[in-house]
Amino acid sequence: FELPAAYGYYAAPKLDATAFLRASVTGWDQYNLLPGPANVYLENRFVAETQLDPRLTRDTLNVGLGRDPRIAVRRERVRDFSARRALGNQMREQFAFQIELRNSKAEAVDLVVEDQVPVSRSGDVEVRLEEGHGAEHQAETGKLTWRLRLAAGQTLRLRFAYEVRYPKGAQVVGL
């Protein structure tokens, strides 16, 4: 089938320093697709093999079309804004990260960038987002989401920072 799709890029720099092209297909349910492998062609060129499972898909079918090296993604910790200090019987640790995105394509692209801040499962440990640079923040999962339009040749820097407070002497992992 030839399916009409909206194309966009997705990046999760905490996990991978690459942007992935993906197609979002609406109205896919009219094709009566079966679960199984599917070959994906873009501009009459084979780009990927994927697994489709319409039973797990809701209104939009997202199909990954592979990495695009022309969208550069870099995430690094900003040491100047990271600190650890004791205040009374509490420890406070601050963390800051910068994500740099560069579009070396000749056209603008839509890009969804996701990252995450830690989530505390203990009442003694508090995590607070201090700076999100325009991200949507889901407090339950710690997920940060930016929806961007990156112009041709544009470089953009996103920053986020969070603070963790916990009792002195406590062992806190996963920061």
Secondary structure, 3 states (H helix, E strand, C coil): CCCCCEEEEEECCCCCCEEEEEEEEECHHHHCCCCEEEEEEECCEEEEEEEECHHHCCCEEEEEEEEEEEEEEEEEECHHHCEEEEECCEEEEEEEEEEEEEECCCCCEEEEEEEECCCCCCCCCEEEEEECCCCEEECCCCEEEEEEEECCCCEEEEEEEEEEEEECCCCCCCC
